[in-house]
Amino acid sequence: MPTLQRRSWAEPFKIKTVEPLKMTTRREREQFIREAGYNTFLLKSREVYIDLLTDSGTNAMSDYQWAGMMVGDEAYAGSENYYHLEQKVQEYYGYKYLVPTHQGRGAENIISKILIKPGMYVPGNMYFTTTRLHQELAGGTFVDVIVDEAHDSQNEHPFKGNVDLQKFEDLIKRVGANKIAYITIGATVNMAGGQPISMQNLRAVHSLAKKNGIKVVFDATRAMENAYFIKRREKEYEHKSVKEILHEMCSYSDAATMSGKKDLLVNIGGFLALNDSDIFEEARNMVVIYEGLHTYGGLAGRDMEAMARGIEEACQLDHLQARIGQVEYVGNRLIELGIPIVRPIGGHAIFLDAKKFYPQLDQLKFPAQTLAAELYVDSGIRAMERGIVSAGRNKETGDHYFPKLELVRLTFPRRVYTQAHCDVTVESVYEVWNNRSTVNGLTMVYEPKYLRFFQARFEKL
Ligand code: PM9
């Protein structure tokens, strides 16, 4: 009798509703990507086969969440669903006050406007596109204080999201604590490859910040995924629940911005959560200008209900195990095939190292943008550039930023694709890898002013 080498795990759900996928030919895809200016954001969804553009708002909701949609209380003021959401945020994240927003950047806008005065600095563990832009629009300057290992795609550090405390301290000495609006802490760190921050580091950052009277603003967008990594990689948390870990993580911050479209298994929604009553009063006042009344913040009652229920489901260990396990499955298969990806494998996505795919292209030939377009033409799989195009330009000098990481992100929506979709993806990446020497890169022919990666257009060189 042969013995099994391993016992498999499977998704902790079965599928009740399906959405047909659209198939296209290679010739059609060549035309579609040309018409889209070689920017996968400009493709129509109907032109895409497997959509790995983002895990944002692309999740499959459960029957429990859909049932919640039917009990949406659509009162303009004081919706029942707001109070349910408030209660879940308090219970799981531990913040006292809640301001709902239509999505994450709504919360970023409000906290940036309240806490940043022109000329101030905002350190953070690597930039995120929308977060940094709101900081800059409020007059702040972002300073990267993440550990050096985060900028090296092959470094196997288990917590590449950690803050380099020396860099943070040096900034405090250089500009003075009163010039630092707050420190923003992402968990997991998206642009580094979905890499977690450790609890030990969070605690130390909080203590250094408090010693200097600096606030900590947490980007909790994928904090539950980060909590899962802490449970797996930080010995003393092995036996703690994800909920307990999440609670402790948040206790090392003063406020959190949240895009519910990721961790929380919904298609729209976000919030700002706070502990300080004065800042809450200001945020609650400001939300009525930009989002909507403070008890709906740009969301329908049903959306808030789906998010409240999503909080409960997203924090379950078996969900996180399957979600991150799927990403690991794809990553490990790619590693076996010798394909260069960011190591260790992150929480929400596999990041292909475009510099290693195309050493013949300098960064101004947009290797990652090129790779995303090649992958689309091969199989109809849509990925996202996370390199020089996403990094944008320095607001003072107008020069391109040249990030060390030039990546293509294969992002996995939660509870959406099967293992067979994963296999098709791996095979297509392998095909593109095998054809890597024939590629010449792109030139940018249209560049919008803000967040250029969404709408920039390119032509083939
Ligand atoms: N992240 C993503 O695909 C959405 C599109 S790219 C701008 O990864 C973090 C860590 C995010 C994030 C969005 C936001 C903004 C804040 N922090 O998209 O406004 O990954 O809900 O959230 C995207 P919203």
Boltz pocket constraint, residues with backbone or C-beta under 6 A from the ligand:
constraints:
  - pocket:
      binder: B
      contacts: [[A, 53], [A, 54], [A, 55], [A, 56], [A, 103], [A, 104], [A, 105], [A, 106], [A, 128], [A, 129], [A, 130], [A, 131], [A, 186], [A, 188], [A, 190], [A, 219], [A, 221], [A, 222], [A, 258], [A, 259], [A, 260], [A, 261], [A, 269], [A, 270]]
      max_distance: 6.0
